[in-house]
Amino acid sequence: MGRRWRALGEGLRAYRLIAGMWIRSTMAYRASFVMTAFGNFAATTLDFVAILLMFSRVDGLAGWPLPDVAFLYGLSAVAFGLADLAIGSVEGLGRRVRDGTLDLLFLRPAPVLAQLAADRFALRRLGRITQGLLVLGFALAAVDVDWTPLKVLLMPVTVVSGAVIFGAVFVAGSAFQFVAQDASEVQNAFTYGGVTLLQYPPTVFAKELVRGVTFVLPLAFVNWLPATYVLGRPYPLALPPWVAFASPPAAAGCCALAGLAWRAGLRSYRSTGS
C-alpha cells in the first residue's frame, strides 16, 4: 500500500511539473491564449444555441422546460470540461503508438499516464468550462426548485463525481488504443458523444439506451440521476431515490475499472520495434 501511495505522489508531481511547463509556454503568448480560449468558448456555445433554437419552436422537450434542460446541460458541460482540461490529452495515445513516440515516455522516471495526461496541457479548454458555468448559473437562477441543504451539497459533489467519471472514460478509451491504434473516434463516441447525450432529458431516449448509460457505462450518474432528484422529476427506470447520491461510488468504481484497463494496456504494449 505504501508503494502505491508513493507511486501516486510521483505521478501527481510529474503531472504538476509537465502541466506547469505547458502553462508557462501558453502564457508566453497571452493574446494567442485569449483568442483560442474564446474560440473554444464560442464553439461550445453553439451547442446551447441549438437548444435555444429548439425551444423557440416548442415549450418543452419530453415535458422538460428550458431551465431544466439548461440545468442538465450545465452540469454535464462543466463536468466534462474539467475532465477534458485535466486528462483529455490521453486521447492522443493512439497517435503516439503509431509513430513510436510513446516509447520515449517509458524512458523517463515518471508514470506514463501522468506524462500523457499533462502533455500539451491546453488552457484553452477553460473556454468550455466557462461556457458551462454560465449556462449552469442561468439554470440555477431559473429552475423552480425547493432548495434544501442536501440539494445544495449535492451540486458540487455531482460536478466533481461527473468529472471523475468522464476522466475514467478517457483513460479506459485510451487503454483500448493500445490494441486498436486507430480507435480515437471510438473513444470520442463515449466522451464527446456522451456529453452530448447527457445534455438532453433521459425521457427523450429509449429505455434500452437509458439502461445502458445507467448500468453498463454509468454516465447517468454525471447528471441525469442527481438532476432528477434536485428537480423533483421521476427517473424513467423507476430507481429508488437514493441512487441520486450514488455518483461518488460510481466514480470510484469507474476509476478502478479504468485503472485495470490501463494496466492491462501497458502490459500488452510491445513497442514499435524501431
Contacts in CASP RR format, 6 or more apart in sequence:
PFRMAT RR
TARGET T0000
AUTHOR 0000-0000-0000
METHOD contacts of the structure
MODEL  1
MGRRWRALGEGLRAYRLIAGMWIRSTMAYRASFVMTAFGNFAATTLDFVA
ILLMFSRVDGLAGWPLPDVAFLYGLSAVAFGLADLAIGSVEGLGRRVRDG
TLDLLFLRPAPVLAQLAADRFALRRLGRITQGLLVLGFALAAVDVDWTPL
KVLLMPVTVVSGAVIFGAVFVAGSAFQFVAQDASEVQNAFTYGGVTLLQY
PPTVFAKELVRGVTFVLPLAFVNWLPATYVLGRPYPLALPPWVAFASPPA
AAGCCALAGLAWRAGLRSYRSTGS
7 111 0 8 1.000
10 110 0 8 1.000
10 111 0 8 1.000
10 114 0 8 1.000
11 110 0 8 1.000
11 111 0 8 1.000
11 113 0 8 1.000
11 114 0 8 1.000
12 114 0 8 1.000
14 110 0 8 1.000
14 111 0 8 1.000
14 114 0 8 1.000
14 115 0 8 1.000
14 118 0 8 1.000
15 114 0 8 1.000
15 117 0 8 1.000
15 118 0 8 1.000
16 118 0 8 1.000
17 118 0 8 1.000
18 110 0 8 1.000
18 114 0 8 1.000
18 115 0 8 1.000
18 118 0 8 1.000
18 119 0 8 1.000
18 121 0 8 1.000
19 118 0 8 1.000
19 121 0 8 1.000
20 118 0 8 1.000
20 121 0 8 1.000
22 118 0 8 1.000
22 119 0 8 1.000
22 120 0 8 1.000
22 121 0 8 1.000
22 122 0 8 1.000
23 121 0 8 1.000
23 123 0 8 1.000
26 32 0 8 1.000
26 33 0 8 1.000
26 121 0 8 1.000
26 122 0 8 1.000
26 123 0 8 1.000
26 124 0 8 1.000
27 33 0 8 1.000
27 123 0 8 1.000
33 123 0 8 1.000
33 124 0 8 1.000
36 124 0 8 1.000
37 123 0 8 1.000
37 124 0 8 1.000
37 126 0 8 1.000
37 127 0 8 1.000
38 127 0 8 1.000
39 124 0 8 1.000
39 127 0 8 1.000
40 124 0 8 1.000
40 125 0 8 1.000
40 126 0 8 1.000
40 127 0 8 1.000
40 128 0 8 1.000
41 127 0 8 1.000
41 128 0 8 1.000
41 130 0 8 1.000
41 131 0 8 1.000
44 77 0 8 1.000
44 127 0 8 1.000
44 128 0 8 1.000
44 131 0 8 1.000
44 132 0 8 1.000
45 131 0 8 1.000
47 73 0 8 1.000
47 77 0 8 1.000
47 196 0 8 1.000
47 199 0 8 1.000
48 70 0 8 1.000
48 73 0 8 1.000
48 131 0 8 1.000
48 135 0 8 1.000
51 66 0 8 1.000
51 69 0 8 1.000
51 70 0 8 1.000
51 73 0 8 1.000
51 199 0 8 1.000
52 66 0 8 1.000
54 61 0 8 1.000
55 61 0 8 1.000
55 66 0 8 1.000
55 69 0 8 1.000
59 65 0 8 1.000
60 66 0 8 1.000
60 69 0 8 1.000
61 69 0 8 1.000
61 200 0 8 1.000
61 201 0 8 1.000
61 204 0 8 1.000
62 201 0 8 1.000
62 203 0 8 1.000
62 204 0 8 1.000
63 201 0 8 1.000
63 203 0 8 1.000
64 72 0 8 1.000
64 201 0 8 1.000
64 203 0 8 1.000
64 233 0 8 1.000
66 142 0 8 1.000
67 138 0 8 1.000
67 139 0 8 1.000
67 142 0 8 1.000
67 143 0 8 1.000
67 144 0 8 1.000
68 139 0 8 1.000
68 143 0 8 1.000
68 201 0 8 1.000
68 227 0 8 1.000
68 231 0 8 1.000
68 233 0 8 1.000
69 199 0 8 1.000
69 200 0 8 1.000
69 201 0 8 1.000
70 135 0 8 1.000
70 136 0 8 1.000
70 138 0 8 1.000
70 139 0 8 1.000
70 142 0 8 1.000
71 136 0 8 1.000
71 139 0 8 1.000
71 140 0 8 1.000
71 143 0 8 1.000
71 227 0 8 1.000
71 230 0 8 1.000
71 231 0 8 1.000
72 198 0 8 1.000
72 199 0 8 1.000
72 200 0 8 1.000
72 201 0 8 1.000
72 223 0 8 1.000
72 224 0 8 1.000
72 227 0 8 1.000
73 132 0 8 1.000
73 135 0 8 1.000
73 136 0 8 1.000
73 139 0 8 1.000
73 199 0 8 1.000
74 132 0 8 1.000
74 133 0 8 1.000
74 135 0 8 1.000
74 136 0 8 1.000
74 137 0 8 1.000
74 139 0 8 1.000
74 199 0 8 1.000
74 223 0 8 1.000
75 136 0 8 1.000
75 158 0 8 1.000
75 159 0 8 1.000
75 198 0 8 1.000
75 222 0 8 1.000
75 223 0 8 1.000
75 226 0 8 1.000
75 227 0 8 1.000
76 195 0 8 1.000
76 198 0 8 1.000
76 199 0 8 1.000
76 222 0 8 1.000
76 223 0 8 1.000
77 128 0 8 1.000
77 129 0 8 1.000
77 131 0 8 1.000
77 132 0 8 1.000
77 135 0 8 1.000
77 136 0 8 1.000
77 195 0 8 1.000
77 199 0 8 1.000
78 129 0 8 1.000
78 132 0 8 1.000
78 133 0 8 1.000
78 136 0 8 1.000
78 159 0 8 1.000
78 163 0 8 1.000
79 158 0 8 1.000
79 159 0 8 1.000
79 161 0 8 1.000
79 162 0 8 1.000
79 163 0 8 1.000
79 165 0 8 1.000
79 166 0 8 1.000
79 222 0 8 1.000
79 223 0 8 1.000
80 128 0 8 1.000
80 163 0 8 1.000
80 166 0 8 1.000
80 191 0 8 1.000
80 195 0 8 1.000
80 222 0 8 1.000
81 125 0 8 1.000
81 128 0 8 1.000
81 129 0 8 1.000
81 132 0 8 1.000
81 163 0 8 1.000
81 166 0 8 1.000
82 129 0 8 1.000
82 159 0 8 1.000
82 163 0 8 1.000
82 166 0 8 1.000
83 162 0 8 1.000
83 163 0 8 1.000
83 164 0 8 1.000
83 165 0 8 1.000
83 166 0 8 1.000
83 167 0 8 1.000
83 170 0 8 1.000
84 125 0 8 1.000
84 128 0 8 1.000
84 166 0 8 1.000
84 170 0 8 1.000
84 191 0 8 1.000
85 122 0 8 1.000
85 123 0 8 1.000
85 125 0 8 1.000
85 126 0 8 1.000
85 128 0 8 1.000
85 129 0 8 1.000
86 117 0 8 1.000
86 163 0 8 1.000
86 167 0 8 1.000
87 117 0 8 1.000
87 167 0 8 1.000
87 170 0 8 1.000
87 171 0 8 1.000
88 117 0 8 1.000
88 167 0 8 1.000
88 170 0 8 1.000
89 116 0 8 1.000
89 117 0 8 1.000
89 118 0 8 1.000
89 119 0 8 1.000
89 120 0 8 1.000
89 121 0 8 1.000
89 122 0 8 1.000
90 113 0 8 1.000
90 116 0 8 1.000
90 117 0 8 1.000
90 170 0 8 1.000
90 171 0 8 1.000
90 174 0 8 1.000
91 170 0 8 1.000
91 173 0 8 1.000
91 174 0 8 1.000
91 184 0 8 1.000
91 187 0 8 1.000
91 188 0 8 1.000
91 191 0 8 1.000
92 116 0 8 1.000
92 174 0 8 1.000
92 177 0 8 1.000
92 184 0 8 1.000
93 102 0 8 1.000
93 116 0 8 1.000
93 174 0 8 1.000
93 177 0 8 1.000
93 178 0 8 1.000
94 102 0 8 1.000
94 174 0 8 1.000
94 177 0 8 1.000
94 181 0 8 1.000
94 182 0 8 1.000
94 183 0 8 1.000
94 184 0 8 1.000
95 184 0 8 1.000
96 102 0 8 1.000
96 105 0 8 1.000
96 116 0 8 1.000
97 177 0 8 1.000
97 178 0 8 1.000
97 181 0 8 1.000
97 269 0 8 1.000
97 272 0 8 1.000
98 181 0 8 1.000
98 182 0 8 1.000
100 271 0 8 1.000
100 272 0 8 1.000
100 274 0 8 1.000
102 112 0 8 1.000
102 269 0 8 1.000
103 271 0 8 1.000
103 272 0 8 1.000
105 112 0 8 1.000
105 115 0 8 1.000
105 116 0 8 1.000
106 112 0 8 1.000
108 115 0 8 1.000
112 266 0 8 1.000
113 171 0 8 1.000
113 262 0 8 1.000
116 174 0 8 1.000
143 231 0 8 1.000
145 151 0 8 1.000
145 230 0 8 1.000
145 231 0 8 1.000
145 232 0 8 1.000
151 229 0 8 1.000
151 230 0 8 1.000
154 226 0 8 1.000
154 229 0 8 1.000
154 230 0 8 1.000
154 244 0 8 1.000
154 245 0 8 1.000
155 230 0 8 1.000
157 226 0 8 1.000
157 245 0 8 1.000
157 247 0 8 1.000
157 248 0 8 1.000
158 222 0 8 1.000
158 223 0 8 1.000
158 226 0 8 1.000
158 227 0 8 1.000
158 247 0 8 1.000
161 221 0 8 1.000
161 222 0 8 1.000
161 247 0 8 1.000
161 248 0 8 1.000
161 250 0 8 1.000
161 251 0 8 1.000
162 221 0 8 1.000
162 222 0 8 1.000
162 223 0 8 1.000
162 247 0 8 1.000
162 251 0 8 1.000
164 251 0 8 1.000
164 252 0 8 1.000
164 254 0 8 1.000
164 255 0 8 1.000
165 218 0 8 1.000
165 219 0 8 1.000
165 221 0 8 1.000
165 222 0 8 1.000
165 247 0 8 1.000
165 250 0 8 1.000
165 251 0 8 1.000
165 254 0 8 1.000
166 191 0 8 1.000
166 195 0 8 1.000
166 222 0 8 1.000
167 258 0 8 1.000
168 251 0 8 1.000
168 253 0 8 1.000
168 254 0 8 1.000
168 255 0 8 1.000
168 257 0 8 1.000
168 258 0 8 1.000
168 259 0 8 1.000
169 190 0 8 1.000
169 191 0 8 1.000
169 217 0 8 1.000
169 219 0 8 1.000
169 254 0 8 1.000
169 258 0 8 1.000
170 187 0 8 1.000
170 191 0 8 1.000
171 258 0 8 1.000
171 259 0 8 1.000
171 261 0 8 1.000
171 262 0 8 1.000
172 254 0 8 1.000
172 257 0 8 1.000
172 258 0 8 1.000
172 259 0 8 1.000
172 261 0 8 1.000
172 262 0 8 1.000
173 183 0 8 1.000
173 186 0 8 1.000
173 187 0 8 1.000
173 190 0 8 1.000
173 261 0 8 1.000
174 187 0 8 1.000
174 262 0 8 1.000
175 258 0 8 1.000
175 259 0 8 1.000
175 261 0 8 1.000
175 262 0 8 1.000
175 264 0 8 1.000
175 265 0 8 1.000
176 183 0 8 1.000
176 186 0 8 1.000
176 187 0 8 1.000
176 261 0 8 1.000
177 183 0 8 1.000
177 184 0 8 1.000
177 187 0 8 1.000
178 265 0 8 1.000
178 266 0 8 1.000
178 268 0 8 1.000
178 269 0 8 1.000
179 265 0 8 1.000
179 268 0 8 1.000
180 186 0 8 1.000
190 217 0 8 1.000
194 213 0 8 1.000
194 219 0 8 1.000
197 205 0 8 1.000
197 213 0 8 1.000
197 219 0 8 1.000
198 219 0 8 1.000
198 220 0 8 1.000
198 222 0 8 1.000
198 223 0 8 1.000
198 224 0 8 1.000
202 210 0 8 1.000
202 220 0 8 1.000
202 224 0 8 1.000
202 228 0 8 1.000
202 235 0 8 1.000
202 236 0 8 1.000
203 236 0 8 1.000
207 236 0 8 1.000
207 237 0 8 1.000
210 220 0 8 1.000
210 236 0 8 1.000
210 237 0 8 1.000
211 237 0 8 1.000
213 219 0 8 1.000
213 220 0 8 1.000
213 224 0 8 1.000
214 220 0 8 1.000
214 221 0 8 1.000
214 224 0 8 1.000
214 225 0 8 1.000
214 237 0 8 1.000
214 239 0 8 1.000
218 250 0 8 1.000
218 254 0 8 1.000
221 246 0 8 1.000
221 247 0 8 1.000
221 250 0 8 1.000
221 251 0 8 1.000
222 247 0 8 1.000
224 235 0 8 1.000
225 235 0 8 1.000
225 239 0 8 1.000
225 243 0 8 1.000
225 244 0 8 1.000
225 246 0 8 1.000
225 247 0 8 1.000
226 244 0 8 1.000
226 245 0 8 1.000
226 247 0 8 1.000
227 233 0 8 1.000
228 234 0 8 1.000
228 235 0 8 1.000
228 244 0 8 1.000
229 241 0 8 1.000
229 244 0 8 1.000
229 245 0 8 1.000
230 244 0 8 1.000
235 243 0 8 1.000
END
